[in-house]
Amino acid sequence: MHALEQHAKELFKKDLANLSDAETYKVLLDYVQEQMINSPVNQGKKKLYYISAEFLVGKLLTTNLINLGLYDEVSQVLEANGKSLHDVEKAETEPSLGNGGLGRLAACFLDSIASLGINGDGIGLNYHFGLFRQVFRDNQQASVPDEWLNHPNWLVKTETSYEIPFRHFNFKSSLYEIEIPGFEQKAHNRLRLFDLESVTSDIIEADSINFDKMNIPQNLTLFLYPDDSDYVGNLLRIYQQYFMVSNAAQLIIEEAKAKGSDLHDLYDYAVVQINDTHPAFIIPEFVRLLTTYHGFEFKEALAVIEKTVAFTNHTILAEALEKWPMAYIDEVVPEIAKIIRQLDEEIRSRYPDKEAVQIIDQDDRAHMAHIAIHFSFSTNGVAKLHTEILKNSELKPFYELYPDKFNNKTNGISFRRWIMAANPELTQLLDEKIGQDWHKDADLTAFEKEIDQADSLKRLQEIKHHNKLQLQEYLSDQQGVQLHDNAIIDVQIKRLHEYKRQQMLALYIIHKYLDIKAGNLPSTPITILFGGKAAPAYTIAQDIIHLILCLSELIAKDPEVSPYLQVIMVENYNVTSAEKLITAADISEQISLASKEASGTGNMKFMLNGALTICTLDGANVEIAERVGEDNIYIFGQDSETIVKLYETGDYHRHLADYYHRERIKPLVDFIVSDELLALGQHDRLYRLHEDIKYKDWFMALIDLEEFIDVKEKVYADYEDQESWTKKALINIAQAGYFSSDRTIQDYNQDIWKI
Ligand SMILES: *Cc1c(COP(=O)(O)O)cnc(C)c1O
């Protein structure tokens, strides 16, 4: 009897063959968990601590089975018992511990760190409801709690606990862990998530994500990114951040001391990578711990911290660069406020005439990125273009002070998840054609030789078709929508934000709708899919979702148009739906306003799965284009230099009316408030969005719209030549190896961590 069958008997007193899929999932969870807990944890003098407010890990069963080398064996045992892994996986609930690209990056990194055998853990918070679950009601987004913790999950409770001192509270934390096995590695790492036992869902109002924001003992780890549009919401974010980093710092010091560090050599035992500025309070917290409990002088502590901490910048959007009023920090943790004032004095004495690099500004706000850059040894951007923009404009004064600290680490994605688990058919084809070395060393270039092999091209087409059928099944199960057969699958999935320009694709849809109404019928039906959540306080993003949902309904109900065009907004976009959408996609929409998307990682997932990219030269799109060559990608729009200048001069926004009045643009924008749409939607939302695009358009949707329409028509026309299209897709797959997060992590380790 296989151990799995044994587990079934022990857990449910039944034969494996007689279990439901949900019960089978529990058996598998139990079995895999046991294998991991009985394997050793990575050891070694120096250790990486990757601290992040988010870890968007996705379902873990399949990737854990792959990494532990159990995938084939378990699939066979399940099959012998009349079950399939595909069905059992449906019973798994995706952890709600992340929001978007930043959290997904952290999850890919954990996989690569473990797979490269690097001694390194993730540290974060165990949000009970994480990011909200998105549901659509009346063509609008509603947000409800995501109850992932009420389902069987991978968390293991530990005995570890620290005391966390706030002004009004003294909390004792609990530590939960998720084991992170590497691909074909003996030892594993851990994702370590801190929590507070007094936190309870009792304070959440029915059918909403509203709760008493002042009740810190009961709300501290309830939600990821609680609404911060008011004072108490801001305080809660500071409570969360400090809770995360105080726990992290205490754990790091404890582990280093246990290995023999006297803390003056902490950097020989620990390297702390902070993922964006959310964990930046760890710098003053280290100062507090070292000076209060370990006999350090202030400057002595700084000297050690500056050699231990490294910082990753993820954005140049001004509103996303955290600045906390000192009064808020003082209200939450006065000792940390005091230390930040000392850090500010330190920088004022080091650089007296450089206002741009000071920590506390004239409005008495602490700039978290400034703290992170001054008191760390490395600042990295996440794609070549992004790092250049940091050095030459956004963070120029810092680059002038510390040229050696700045470096680029172009993001990557875990191939175990984004091809081996998500696309087993394509994995099989690659294995047949180029062997399996790429599972460990993600070089796929040998696949390019298949470009003249008719059977390989045919296989690629069959795989895409198969994945479209899987997506059809998924959407029908999840949302009750029926995906057209044999349509071009054109996908934009990512957080809703004006800079990502979902509104530009919506305007294109209006163009296409009107064009079809005028009798210009596409040769192949087109299905455009969106997925993405909007922050509940981000009104215009909610309005864009509303427009998309109204367009979807309008088109579905129009018999003249619906056979040729379909628009679907996928509810509650997450890792699970990403896996289905990306593997089925023909077209990857990466249409952000140039200079605004730091890297993007969705772009890499699509490329790896043989979708062709339509993009601006932004983020890592630039590096994708470099690799595949201009014949195998569709580039349009103004470049980042032009856009940066237009913001400086104000020229675009001054001339917005000229763009709006263009013959090809005005009818599209005005259609937002047409009778047809007003009949389906909310007047206030549609009018507000119309006004916003007409009079404000801060992220310049109209600047690239005409070019976008032209390039989309070309893409759809090119799709008709399936042989040539599939060759392009093949080159995209073959060139995707560079975007493995194993490469990214090797770069981090070589240049920054040195473990
Ligand atoms: C990859 C991924 C993202 C990031 O997508 P971008 O297009 O790079 O913004 C966000 N959410 C999920 C669920 C993802 O898998």
The ligand as a MOL file (V3000), in Angstrom:
LIG
                    3D

  0  0  0     0  0            999 V3000
M  V30 BEGIN CTAB
M  V30 COUNTS 15 15 0 0 0
M  V30 BEGIN ATOM
M  V30 1 C 2.3540 37.9870 -11.9860 0
M  V30 2 C 1.2100 38.4550 -11.2140 0
M  V30 3 C 1.0260 39.8150 -11.0030 0
M  V30 4 C 1.9280 40.8670 -11.5960 0
M  V30 5 O 1.4650 41.1790 -12.8980 0
M  V30 6 P 2.0090 42.4540 -13.6890 0
M  V30 7 O 1.3900 42.2950 -15.0250 0
M  V30 8 O 3.4940 42.2960 -13.7400 0
M  V30 9 O 1.5670 43.6480 -12.9570 0
M  V30 10 C -0.0700 40.2360 -10.2650 0
M  V30 11 N -0.9440 39.3460 -9.7580 0
M  V30 12 C -0.8070 38.0200 -9.9600 0
M  V30 13 C -1.8140 37.1000 -9.4000 0
M  V30 14 C 0.2770 37.5260 -10.6860 0
M  V30 15 O 0.4050 36.2150 -10.8680 0
M  V30 END ATOM
M  V30 BEGIN BOND
M  V30 1 1 1 2
M  V30 2 1 2 3
M  V30 3 2 2 14
M  V30 4 1 3 4
M  V30 5 2 3 10
M  V30 6 1 4 5
M  V30 7 1 5 6
M  V30 8 2 6 7
M  V30 9 1 6 8
M  V30 10 1 6 9
M  V30 11 1 10 11
M  V30 12 2 11 12
M  V30 13 1 12 13
M  V30 14 1 12 14
M  V30 15 1 14 15
M  V30 END BOND
M  V30 END CTAB
M  END
